[in-house]
């Protein structure tokens, strides 16, 4: 089984993104071991002077999870036409490394709109030379109307899109 490190870009503990991650875990439990990182808000603010030497332990642990994973899934909302600051902060701690170079990555943006944040996330991951394709990216606009309070997707198009995403992500990680 492949090891997948999932990064939840939302700062909310009961977010639609966490519900999507839970669905992803249920859909993939037969072929992925999944570790979900929900602690973005606990990471220290990026400091380039500490990025290479005297790096905080929380950052070293975060980087280690990325390094040892066979694939990375980032599931995030869009905040003010951008990726959330906590997610951007975490990624900035990895810029001075090659952790994402050729690493299989899946990118899900689930938000009210999400287009700008989704494009930004793809640009950032492309800059870090992550390995992703159009099929391993998924934009779900209007997520709150497509998932219920119990974490069930209620929209058939979204169910199909997520299923296609999972299949593509499994292929890129294998």
C-alpha positions in Angstrom: 0.0 0.0 0.0 1.2 3.5 -0.8 1.6 6.1 1.9 -0.3 9.4 1.2 0.2 12.5 3.2 -3.0 14.7 3.1 -2.8 18.4 3.9 -6.0 20.1 4.8 -5.8 23.8 3.8 -8.7 24.8 5.9 -8.3 26.3 9.4 -11.8 25.1 10.4 -12.1 21.7 12.1 -15.5 21.1 10.6 -14.9 22.3 7.1 -16.2 20.9 3.8 -12.6 20.2 2.9 -12.2 17.9 5.9 -15.5 16.2 4.9 -14.0 15.7 1.4 -10.8 14.3 2.9 -12.9 11.9 5.0 -14.6 10.7 1.8 -11.3 10.4 0.0 -10.0 8.2 2.9 -13.0 6.0 2.7 -12.7 5.6 -1.1 -9.0 4.8 -1.0 -8.5 2.8 2.2 -8.0 -0.5 0.3 -4.9 0.9 -1.5 -3.6 3.9 0.5 -2.3 4.3 4.0 -3.3 7.9 4.8 -2.0 10.4 7.2 -3.9 13.7 7.5 -2.2 16.9 8.6 -4.7 19.3 10.2 -2.3 21.5 12.1 -1.4 24.3 9.6 -2.4 26.9 12.2 0.2 25.6 14.6 3.1 25.9 12.3 5.4 28.9 13.0 5.4 31.8 10.5 7.8 31.3 7.7 11.2 32.7 8.4 13.7 32.3 5.6 16.6 32.6 8.0 15.4 29.4 9.8 14.5 27.5 6.6 17.8 25.8 6.3 19.5 26.1 9.6 17.9 25.9 13.1 14.6 24.9 11.5 11.8 24.5 14.0 10.9 20.9 14.9 7.3 21.3 13.8 8.6 22.2 10.3 11.1 19.3 10.3 8.3 16.9 11.2 6.1 18.4 8.5 8.8 18.1 5.9 9.6 14.5 6.9 5.9 13.6 6.3 6.2 15.0 2.8 9.5 13.4 2.1 8.4 9.9 3.1 5.0 9.9 1.5 4.5 8.2 -1.9 2.0 11.0 -2.8 0.6 14.2 -1.4 -3.1 15.3 -1.5 -3.8 19.0 -0.8 -7.5 19.8 -0.2 -8.2 23.4 0.4 -10.7 26.2 0.3 -10.1 29.5 -1.4 -9.9 32.6 0.9 -10.2 36.0 -0.8 -9.3 34.6 -4.2 -6.2 32.9 -2.9 -5.1 29.8 -1.0 -5.4 30.2 2.7 -2.4 31.8 4.5 -1.8 28.8 6.6 -1.3 26.6 3.6 0.9 29.2 1.9 3.0 29.4 5.0 3.5 25.6 5.1 4.4 25.5 1.5 6.9 28.4 1.9 8.7 26.3 4.5 9.4 23.8 1.7 10.6 26.1 -1.0 14.2 25.8 0.0 14.0 22.0 -0.4 13.3 19.6 -3.2 10.6 17.8 -1.3 7.9 18.4 -3.9 10.2 17.8 -7.0 8.6 15.0 -9.0 6.4 14.0 -6.0 3.0 12.8 -7.1 0.4 15.4 -6.0 -3.4 15.7 -6.1 -4.9 19.1 -5.7 -8.5 19.7 -4.7 -9.9 23.2 -4.2 -13.4 23.1 -2.7 -14.9 26.5 -2.0 -17.7 28.9 -2.8 -16.0 29.8 -6.1 -12.4 28.6 -6.0 -11.1 29.3 -9.5 -8.4 31.8 -8.5 -7.1 29.8 -5.5 -7.1 26.6 -7.6 -5.0 28.3 -10.3 -2.7 29.7 -7.7 -2.2 26.4 -6.0 -1.4 24.8 -9.4 1.1 27.5 -10.2 2.8 27.1 -6.8 3.0 23.3 -7.2 4.3 23.7 -10.8 7.0 26.1 -9.5 8.0 23.4 -6.9 8.1 20.9 -9.8 5.4 18.6 -8.2 4.1 15.8 -10.4 0.4 16.4 -11.2 -1.8 16.4 -14.2 -5.1 18.0 -15.1 -6.8 14.7 -14.0 -5.2 15.0 -10.5 -6.6 18.4 -10.0 -10.2 19.0 -9.0 -12.1 22.2 -8.5 -15.5 21.9 -6.7 -17.2 25.3 -6.7 -20.3 25.7 -4.4 -19.1 22.9 -2.1 -21.5 23.8 0.7 -24.4 23.0 -1.5 -22.9 19.7 -2.7 -22.1 18.0 0.6 -24.4 17.6 3.5 -23.8 18.0 7.3 -23.1 14.2 7.5 -20.3 14.5 5.0 -22.1 12.9 2.1 -21.8 14.3 -1.4 -25.3 15.1 -2.7 -24.4 16.1 -6.2 -24.0 13.4 -8.8 -21.5 15.4 -11.0 -19.3 16.0 -7.9 -19.4 12.3 -7.0 -18.4 11.3 -10.5 -15.6 14.0 -10.6 -14.2 12.8 -7.3 -14.3 9.2 -8.5 -12.3 10.2 -11.6 -9.9 12.2 -9.5 -9.3 9.2 -7.2 -8.6 6.9 -10.1 -6.2 9.4 -11.7 -4.4 10.0 -8.4 -4.1 6.3 -7.8 -2.4 5.9 -11.2 0.0 8.8 -10.7 1.1 7.5 -7.3 1.6 3.9 -8.5 
